[in-house]
């Protein structure tokens, strides 16, 4: 997700269920939480993600 707007925007993930998705990066978060190490990806809590103003979010889909 890329939010180049100056206000926050909510994105809806269109595929899968929320706990299949993991956050790899969110440039709106403070370091070291902005980009995580492999294996430390954070599961999403739902299929809607609040992208803060002028931020980039990278998700990965995790399947058992």
C-alpha positions in Angstrom: 0.0 0.0 0.0 1.2 3.5 -0.8 -0.6 6.5 0.8 0.8 9.6 -0.8 -2.1 11.7 0.5 -1.5 14.1 3.5 -4.3 12.4 5.5 -4.7 8.8 6.7 -6.5 6.4 4.4 -8.0 3.0 5.2 -7.3 0.2 2.7 -9.3 -3.0 2.5 -7.4 -6.2 1.6 -9.4 -8.0 -1.1 -8.1 -11.5 -0.8 -7.9 -14.1 1.9 -8.6 -13.9 5.6 -6.9 -11.4 8.0 -4.7 -13.8 9.9 -3.0 -15.0 6.6 -1.5 -11.6 6.1 1.6 -10.3 7.9 3.1 -6.8 8.0 6.6 -6.6 6.8 7.0 -2.9 6.7 5.1 0.3 7.7 7.1 3.5 7.3 4.8 5.4 9.6 6.1 3.3 12.6 9.1 4.2 14.7 12.3 2.2 14.2 12.9 -0.7 14.7 9.2 -1.6 14.2 8.9 0.1 10.7 10.7 -2.8 9.0 10.9 -6.2 10.7 13.3 -9.0 10.3 12.2 -12.2 8.4 10.2 -14.4 10.8 9.1 -11.3 12.9 6.3 -10.2 10.6 3.2 -9.1 12.5 -0.2 -10.7 11.8 -3.0 -8.4 10.9 -6.0 -8.0 13.2 -8.5 -7.5 10.3 -8.7 -7.0 6.5 -8.8 -3.2 6.9 -5.5 -1.4 7.3 -5.1 2.3 8.3 -2.3 3.7 6.2 -1.0 6.8 7.9 -0.4 9.9 5.7 2.6 9.6 3.4 3.5 6.1 4.3 4.2 2.8 2.6 3.0 -0.6 3.9 4.3 -4.0 2.7 2.4 -7.1 3.5 3.0 -10.7 2.8 0.6 -13.6 2.7 1.5 -16.4 5.1 0.1 -19.9 4.5 0.7 -22.9 6.7 
